[in-house]
Amino acid sequence: MKMPVIKRLVETQTLEALVAAEEALLEEQAPAFEVEGEDEGEKLTHVFAAIFIRNHMQDHGSEFKDALREYTKKVRVSIS
């Protein structure tokens, strides 16, 4: 998971485009825009993170850094 890639997706893609990219990746197809990542799993992780962050920013009126912090908290909890 690379934060600069996630940030770029949040800044350049709409929520609808991100959801479409997630669906494409899950169907083992290429998304309509480039998603950086070493493999399909990392690309999907980047898109999923960007979706979570965009939703959090919209729902809570938060800044990117705060939404990113919430996402990383959820990742840490799921790992431990």
N, C-alpha and C positions, 0 to 999 in steps of 0.2 A: 504494500500500500504506500503510495507516494503522494504526500500532501500537495505538492505543486501541481500534479496532474488533476487532483480532485478540485483544487481551487480554480484551475483553468476551466474545467467543465462547468462549475457553478457560475463562473463569470461569463461564459460564452454560450451556454445552451439553456433552452427553456426547459421547464419541468416536463412538458409534453415530449420534447425531443429526447430527454434522458430516459423517460419511461419507454419510448419506442426503441431506444438503443438497448435497454435492459431486455426487452422482449426479443429483439433480434439476437442478442448474445445467447439467451436461453434456448433459442431455436437453432443455435449454431450457425447463424447467418452474420454477415457483416453489417454493423450499424451504418446509418446514413452519414455519419461524421466519424472522423478518426478518434479513437480512444487509445491512449497510450497504455502499454502494459506488456510485460514479458510473455504472458500467455492469456488465454481466454478467461481464466479464473481471476487474474489480477485486473483485467479490463472490466469484468463484471463487478469486482469489488470497488473499483473507482467510480463506476456509474451508480452503483447502489449507494455509496457514500454521498455522492453529489445529490442524489434524489433525497436522501435523508436530510442533508444540510439545507437544501432549498426549501423543503417542507418546513423544517424547523424555523428557518429565517422568516418564512411567510406566516406561520402560525403564531410565532412568539414575537415577531418584530425585532428579532435579534440580528446582530452583526455576524459576519462570516466566522470570525474567530470564536465567538461564543457557541455558535452552532457546531463548529468543528470540535470544540471541547466536549460538547454533549455526545457527539458521535464517538469520539475516542473513549469516553467513559463507558458507553455501551459495549464497545469492542472489548475493553479490558474486563468488564464484568462477564461477558460471554466466554472469554478465554479462561478465566480463573475458576 
